[in-house]
Amino acid sequence: MSGEQPMIKLVITDLDDTLWRWPLIYVEPYRRMLRALSADLDLSFDQLVKEVKEVHVGYHDTEYPLSILELPSIQALYPASSIAQRYESLKKYIDIFDQTYTENLEPSLFHPVHDTLQTFREAGIKLVGYTDANSCAITKRMADFDLAKFYDKIYCRGEHVLNGEMYAPWHIARAAVGDHRLTVVDKTLSKPQAQVLARILADVNAGLAANDQILPSEVVYIGDSLERDMRMVQNFNDTLPDDVFGMIAVHAAYGRKDDAICQQYLKGITRAALMPFMQDISYWSADQYAREMHSEREHHAIERAYTLDSHFGELLELEPVAMTLAQVTATQMADAALAVGTGRGLYYASEQQQVCNAPLLTASVGATFPALKPRK
């Protein structure tokens, strides 16, 4: 097989802790809401946490801020009331979640996400988002961060039945993102299973001509979780023939760091201390967390081509991406030269040569590209 560097034609991004700081934008707002509820209504915080987990396990979903309306302790305080009625009674606490979310929105976004995604769009590289989060949570954040415009598609899980005025903000956000961008997948097909990754590539190629089909080696996937994101790419690559290059796995290591920005907006708690609370309210099982933690400790066992240590923008400096962008720039300059005439074309030809010969920027590299898929 040829060792030529393929063009990158598709970038698939995880969302939480890859584009934004998820603990800051969801876990901390939920913790403050539950703390206030516990203090004002003289309810055990630990008991509320246990009840929250049960509700989340039942929905197979952690991102449901209105789960407080379904807690047994709350129902006991408001017997014979509907969820809508409990919403009105507890709106003060839901407002605490919303206010904290709003305060933390801007600092939650990693830098320089907008500029990086814009660079991909201008280069004609397709962008797809893939998350295990539900469509309500994702469309709200994508709309609030103004990120949906960069993406061709967003693959996510389904939502709860959202009836009533209390869910209006989520409906508004979903309309802003657009149903045409959303593809809802079965919630049982969660990472690191590779079926959805295969579907994404198949769906993208379904809209392309035969000679424009995207190969796995022309795809970059970036995500923060070694266990779910990087292992998923590894699982996908394992399905390919041994002589076929696989997708390029990029680990967003910056996504889980206890950085200064995150700490600045947490009140009375560190990010590290916030994580046990997240685990306590998550629908995840103890086994799932054990696998996640094991992968973080034994990180060398999970293959990835590159690691980004500092920020999302490092993605543009990776060898295959930088080479693609340089080639796109050279092509655009050559096309511009043809458009304005031969004399100007000679000038552009010189510029094109400079672009092609420019040294490449590199980030923290885990393996020399291109890397063959893991052998069975």
Buried (B, 14 or more C-beta within 10 A) or exposed (E): EEEEBBBBBBBBBBBBBBBBBBBBBBBBBBBBBBBBBBEEEEBEBEEBBBBBBBBBBEBEBBBBBBBBBBBEBBBEBBEEBEBEEBBEEBEEBBEBBBEBBEBBBEBBBBEBBBEBBEBBBEBEBBBBBBBBBBBBBBBBBBBBBEBBEBBBBBBBBEBBEBEEEBBEBBBEBBEBBBEEBBBBBEBEBBBBBBBBBBBBBEBBBEEEEEEEEBBBBBBBBBBBBBBBBBBBBBBBBEBBEEEBBBBBBBBBBBBBBBBEEBEEBBEEBEBEEBBEBBBEBBBBEEEBBEBBEEBEEEBEEBBBBBBBEBBBBBBBBBBBBBBBBBBBBBBBBBEEBEEEEEEEBEEBEEBBEEBEEEEEEEBBEBEEBBBBBBEE
